[in-house]
Amino acid sequence: MSYEDLENWENQSQQITNLTENLNKIIESACNENYFGVKELEEIQGKMSILLEQGMFWLAQENAQRFVYDLKEFTMWVCNYCEEIEGSWNEEE
């Protein structure tokens, strides 16, 4: 492994840490605001389980960049899901 490879891996590792922390904050905030019921939490849990399986695969393949991509996609999905739920509340009013 070259110095450049090691530096790239370290960069990807930091991105994974940052994305995971951001995702945790988003989900925690949404839970504190009571955005999710049991059904919504089960859907998120199912998708998160798939994300973790994919992450383990990509990291085993030494492809952290792909896991970063998947984390970004999942984070965007959670944000959109929260907006969708919020939008349904506005329709009910």
Residue, then its C-alpha position, 0 to 999 in steps of 0.5 A: m500500500s502506497y502513502e497515497d493509498l493510505e492517505n486516501w483510505e484515511n480520508q474515506s474513513q473520516q468521511i464515513t465518520n462524519l456521515t455517520e455522525n450526521l445521519n445519527k443527528i438527523i434520525e435523533s432529531a426526527c425521533n425527538e420531534n416524533y416524526f416516526g411511528v413504529k411503521e416508519l422506524e421499521e422501514i428505516q431499520g430495514k433499509m439501514s440493515i441493508l446499508l450496513e451489509q453493503g458497507m461491510f461488503w465494500l469495506a471488505q473489498e477495500n472500496a470505502q469510496r463506494f460505502v461513502y456513496d451509499l451513506k450519502e444516498f441513505t442520508m438523503w433518503v432519510c431527509n426526503y423521508c422526513e420531508e414526506i412525513e412532514g408533508s403528509w401532516n400538512e395535508e391533514e391540516 
